[in-house]
Amino acid sequence: MPKRILQGVVTSDKNDKTIVVKVERRLLHPVFKKTVRLSKKYHAHDELNVAKTGDVVRIEETRPLSKLKRWSFVSKVDASKA
């Protein structure tokens, strides 16, 4: 089964080898038919401490690395492509 890859913005890089990534998704509200933005934060493993706050990054699903970390940092995304 392929691993899921998500794209989001780094909200925190204060922990060593860990980043917090906010992933935002849009969906249509079932009753009001308006577009609603939902966001969720994921803790991801960043071995080399490459990502900084404000960067747009891709994260990949992985085995549990700690209590909260189930994702790993893949790459930064160019601002022009995001």
Contacts in CASP RR format, 6 or more apart in sequence:
PFRMAT RR
TARGET T0000
AUTHOR 0000-0000-0000
METHOD contacts of the structure
MODEL  1
MPKRILQGVVTSDKNDKTIVVKVERRLLHPVFKKTVRLSKKYHAHDELNV
AKTGDVVRIEETRPLSKLKRWSFVSKVDASKA
3 60 0 8 1.000
3 61 0 8 1.000
3 62 0 8 1.000
4 60 0 8 1.000
4 61 0 8 1.000
5 58 0 8 1.000
5 59 0 8 1.000
5 60 0 8 1.000
5 61 0 8 1.000
5 74 0 8 1.000
6 21 0 8 1.000
6 23 0 8 1.000
6 42 0 8 1.000
6 58 0 8 1.000
6 59 0 8 1.000
6 71 0 8 1.000
7 23 0 8 1.000
7 56 0 8 1.000
7 57 0 8 1.000
7 58 0 8 1.000
7 59 0 8 1.000
7 77 0 8 1.000
7 82 0 8 1.000
8 21 0 8 1.000
8 22 0 8 1.000
8 23 0 8 1.000
8 24 0 8 1.000
8 56 0 8 1.000
8 57 0 8 1.000
8 58 0 8 1.000
8 59 0 8 1.000
9 21 0 8 1.000
9 22 0 8 1.000
9 24 0 8 1.000
9 54 0 8 1.000
9 55 0 8 1.000
9 56 0 8 1.000
9 57 0 8 1.000
10 19 0 8 1.000
10 20 0 8 1.000
10 21 0 8 1.000
10 22 0 8 1.000
10 51 0 8 1.000
10 52 0 8 1.000
10 53 0 8 1.000
10 54 0 8 1.000
10 55 0 8 1.000
10 56 0 8 1.000
10 57 0 8 1.000
11 20 0 8 1.000
11 21 0 8 1.000
11 22 0 8 1.000
11 41 0 8 1.000
11 53 0 8 1.000
11 54 0 8 1.000
12 19 0 8 1.000
12 20 0 8 1.000
12 53 0 8 1.000
13 19 0 8 1.000
13 20 0 8 1.000
13 46 0 8 1.000
13 49 0 8 1.000
13 51 0 8 1.000
13 52 0 8 1.000
13 53 0 8 1.000
16 49 0 8 1.000
17 45 0 8 1.000
17 46 0 8 1.000
17 47 0 8 1.000
17 49 0 8 1.000
18 43 0 8 1.000
18 44 0 8 1.000
18 45 0 8 1.000
18 46 0 8 1.000
18 69 0 8 1.000
19 43 0 8 1.000
19 44 0 8 1.000
19 46 0 8 1.000
19 51 0 8 1.000
19 57 0 8 1.000
19 73 0 8 1.000
20 41 0 8 1.000
20 42 0 8 1.000
20 43 0 8 1.000
20 44 0 8 1.000
21 41 0 8 1.000
21 42 0 8 1.000
21 43 0 8 1.000
21 44 0 8 1.000
21 57 0 8 1.000
21 59 0 8 1.000
21 71 0 8 1.000
22 39 0 8 1.000
22 40 0 8 1.000
22 41 0 8 1.000
23 39 0 8 1.000
23 40 0 8 1.000
23 41 0 8 1.000
23 42 0 8 1.000
24 37 0 8 1.000
24 38 0 8 1.000
24 39 0 8 1.000
25 37 0 8 1.000
25 38 0 8 1.000
25 39 0 8 1.000
26 35 0 8 1.000
26 36 0 8 1.000
26 37 0 8 1.000
26 38 0 8 1.000
27 35 0 8 1.000
27 36 0 8 1.000
27 38 0 8 1.000
28 34 0 8 1.000
28 35 0 8 1.000
28 36 0 8 1.000
29 35 0 8 1.000
29 36 0 8 1.000
42 59 0 8 1.000
42 70 0 8 1.000
42 71 0 8 1.000
43 66 0 8 1.000
43 68 0 8 1.000
43 69 0 8 1.000
43 70 0 8 1.000
43 71 0 8 1.000
44 57 0 8 1.000
44 59 0 8 1.000
44 69 0 8 1.000
44 71 0 8 1.000
44 72 0 8 1.000
44 73 0 8 1.000
45 62 0 8 1.000
45 65 0 8 1.000
45 69 0 8 1.000
45 71 0 8 1.000
45 72 0 8 1.000
45 73 0 8 1.000
46 72 0 8 1.000
46 73 0 8 1.000
47 73 0 8 1.000
50 73 0 8 1.000
50 76 0 8 1.000
51 57 0 8 1.000
51 73 0 8 1.000
51 76 0 8 1.000
55 76 0 8 1.000
56 76 0 8 1.000
56 77 0 8 1.000
56 79 0 8 1.000
56 82 0 8 1.000
57 73 0 8 1.000
57 74 0 8 1.000
57 75 0 8 1.000
57 76 0 8 1.000
57 77 0 8 1.000
58 73 0 8 1.000
58 74 0 8 1.000
58 75 0 8 1.000
58 76 0 8 1.000
58 77 0 8 1.000
59 71 0 8 1.000
59 72 0 8 1.000
59 73 0 8 1.000
59 74 0 8 1.000
60 71 0 8 1.000
60 72 0 8 1.000
60 74 0 8 1.000
61 70 0 8 1.000
61 71 0 8 1.000
62 70 0 8 1.000
62 71 0 8 1.000
62 72 0 8 1.000
63 70 0 8 1.000
64 70 0 8 1.000
65 72 0 8 1.000
END
